[in-house]
Amino acid sequence: GYDGSAHRARQWQHAWYADRDLVLVADRGHERELRRHAPTEQDRDKVRLMREFDDDAVAAGTLEVDDPYYGDAAGFDRCRDEVEAAMRGVVEHVREQLDA
């Protein structure tokens, strides 16, 4: 049910750190790369694995989103489910930050 036709991937721009409070990444490779290039420690702390916000993923120790690109349709369904579960936690996190 998602329409991704207008979505365009872009490479991360270092200037974006200043405009963001939270930077979500799918896997440890992205996490390492964005933290390595962060201009400050505060900016490094903004970078978080998306699935850190899914209690079930944390309990299972599966914090990376599986890349479905070279797989079948079931892999894309699994990826969508992982992202949706994480987003529920992200929304709760943001609410808590706004209330603080």
Secondary structure, DSSP 8 states (H G I E B T S, - for coil): ----TT-------GGGGGG-S-EEESSHHHHHHHHHH-SSHHHHHHEEEGGGG-HHHHHHT--S----TTS-HHHHHHHHHHHHHHHHHHHHHHHHHHH-
